[in-house]
């Protein structure tokens, strides 16, 4: 009688274990396939009358960086040239990610130019023209926006704006429920 009870118990345990494996295996496979599939950074930075906002999304298919705006909170100045560069500070050396510039023969308003300014970088996975794995991983610590201006009197103004980032990723098995806005 004891042998039949022990066999029945072993069968029950085996059925429960197999059931758990069958239920949990697809969840585990889904988690492994999607773990860190995307990383999102929201960033902002301020430096002596300049403010920058934007975001970056890195996934296995595409990398996208958006600079939504640059604001200048000082007295408007007339400028001849402006150069805006996104730079990664890697091991004490600056690695240029991108650079844009505007130059005119007649001076133009800094505030008007910056109010219209936005920039988007989009690259397909595998090309890494702008973002390599190190930049994506360390984005929060290494990114900086450099602004160089030549005003109407040929005075050079240089500002560095450190980008303070918040990182989001799908690297958890469970997430807490967020409050709706």
FENBELQUI-V539205 format. One record per residue. N is the residue number from 1. PHI is phi as a letter, one per 40 degrees, with the letter a starting at -180 (NA if undefined). NEAR is the number of other ideal C-beta (glycine too) atoms within 8 Angstrom. Layout:
n=N phi=PHI near=NEAR
n=N phi=PHI near=NEAR
//
This chain:
n=1 phi=NA near=4
n=2 phi=c near=5
n=3 phi=c near=6
n=4 phi=c near=7
n=5 phi=c near=8
n=6 phi=c near=8
n=7 phi=c near=8
n=8 phi=c near=8
n=9 phi=c near=8
n=10 phi=c near=8
n=11 phi=c near=8
n=12 phi=c near=8
n=13 phi=c near=8
n=14 phi=c near=8
n=15 phi=c near=8
n=16 phi=c near=8
n=17 phi=c near=8
n=18 phi=c near=8
n=19 phi=c near=8
n=20 phi=c near=8
n=21 phi=c near=8
n=22 phi=c near=7
n=23 phi=c near=8
n=24 phi=c near=8
n=25 phi=d near=8
n=26 phi=c near=7
n=27 phi=c near=8
n=28 phi=c near=8
n=29 phi=c near=8
n=30 phi=c near=8
n=31 phi=c near=9
n=32 phi=c near=7
n=33 phi=c near=7
n=34 phi=b near=7
n=35 phi=c near=8
n=36 phi=f near=7
n=37 phi=c near=8
n=38 phi=a near=10
n=39 phi=b near=11
n=40 phi=b near=11
n=41 phi=b near=13
n=42 phi=b near=9
n=43 phi=b near=14
n=44 phi=a near=10
n=45 phi=a near=12
n=46 phi=b near=7
n=47 phi=a near=9
n=48 phi=f near=4
n=49 phi=g near=6
n=50 phi=b near=13
n=51 phi=b near=10
n=52 phi=b near=15
n=53 phi=b near=8
n=54 phi=i near=13
n=55 phi=a near=10
n=56 phi=b near=12
n=57 phi=b near=12
n=58 phi=b near=11
n=59 phi=b near=10
n=60 phi=c near=5
n=61 phi=b near=5
n=62 phi=a near=9
n=63 phi=b near=14
n=64 phi=b near=11
n=65 phi=b near=14
n=66 phi=b near=10
n=67 phi=b near=14
n=68 phi=c near=7
n=69 phi=a near=11
n=70 phi=b near=12
n=71 phi=b near=9
n=72 phi=b near=10
n=73 phi=b near=6
n=74 phi=b near=6
n=75 phi=c near=3
n=76 phi=d near=9
n=77 phi=b near=10
n=78 phi=c near=9
n=79 phi=b near=14
n=80 phi=b near=10
n=81 phi=a near=10
n=82 phi=b near=13
n=83 phi=b near=11
n=84 phi=b near=13
n=85 phi=b near=12
n=86 phi=c near=14
n=87 phi=b near=12
n=88 phi=b near=12
n=89 phi=c near=10
n=90 phi=b near=11
n=91 phi=f near=3
n=92 phi=g near=4
n=93 phi=b near=6
n=94 phi=c near=7
n=95 phi=b near=9
n=96 phi=c near=8
n=97 phi=c near=12
n=98 phi=a near=9
n=99 phi=a near=8
n=100 phi=b near=8
n=101 phi=a near=8
n=102 phi=b near=8
n=103 phi=a near=6
n=104 phi=b near=8
n=105 phi=c near=3
n=106 phi=b near=4
n=107 phi=d near=8
n=108 phi=b near=10
n=109 phi=c near=9
n=110 phi=c near=13
n=111 phi=c near=8
n=112 phi=c near=9
n=113 phi=c near=12
n=114 phi=c near=11
n=115 phi=c near=8
n=116 phi=c near=6
n=117 phi=c near=10
n=118 phi=a near=8
n=119 phi=a near=10
n=120 phi=b near=8
n=121 phi=b near=11
n=122 phi=b near=6
n=123 phi=b near=12
n=124 phi=c near=6
n=125 phi=d near=9
n=126 phi=g near=4
n=127 phi=c near=6
n=128 phi=f near=8
n=129 phi=c near=4
n=130 phi=b near=9
n=131 phi=b near=11
n=132 phi=c near=6
n=133 phi=c near=6
n=134 phi=c near=7
n=135 phi=c near=14
n=136 phi=c near=11
n=137 phi=c near=6
n=138 phi=b near=10
n=139 phi=d near=13
n=140 phi=d near=8
n=141 phi=c near=5
n=142 phi=b near=10
n=143 phi=c near=16
n=144 phi=a near=13
n=145 phi=b near=15
n=146 phi=b near=13
n=147 phi=b near=14
n=148 phi=b near=11
n=149 phi=b near=13
n=150 phi=b near=11
n=151 phi=c near=12
n=152 phi=c near=8
n=153 phi=c near=4
n=154 phi=g near=7
n=155 phi=c near=6
n=156 phi=c near=7
n=157 phi=b near=9
n=158 phi=b near=8
n=159 phi=b near=10
n=160 phi=b near=9
n=161 phi=b near=14
n=162 phi=c near=8
n=163 phi=c near=12
n=164 phi=c near=7
n=165 phi=b near=10
n=166 phi=b near=7
n=167 phi=b near=9
n=168 phi=b near=7
n=169 phi=a near=8
n=170 phi=c near=8
n=171 phi=b near=5
n=172 phi=b near=5
n=173 phi=c near=3
n=174 phi=b near=4
n=175 phi=b near=5
n=176 phi=c near=4
n=177 phi=c near=4
n=178 phi=c near=5
n=179 phi=c near=4
n=180 phi=c near=3
n=181 phi=c near=2
//
